[in-house]
Amino acid sequence: KSFVPVSAEINHTLPKPSAPNLQKTMNKAASSKAGKRLANFPPIKSRKTIATPVQKSEQANNNIQPSPHAREHAASQQRLSDNNNEEDKA
């Protein structure tokens, strides 16, 4: 075997860091005209009329009839309250 001299000090050198692709593209976008152009959003539509509560006449209130579903719900609630009253009495 031939003798190979080894130095006591080992010098490690790291490669020079390169800028990531994202940073490169960001710099290009900022320097181009497209990056400086303002966005064209559609105008915000404003409400031209404000909703105001309309007062109903007494005749209109009398014409309103509850739906059959409301009757069923009221009947079931009444049955439940009647059952609870019977349990309280017992």
HUMO-V593702 format. One record per helix or strand of 3 or more residues. SS is the DSSP state (@ for helix, = for strand). FROM is the first residue (numbers start at 1). TO is the last residue. If there is no record, write none. Layout:
SS&FROM&TO  SS&FROM&TO
This chain:
@&21&31  @&33&36  @&58&63  @&68&89
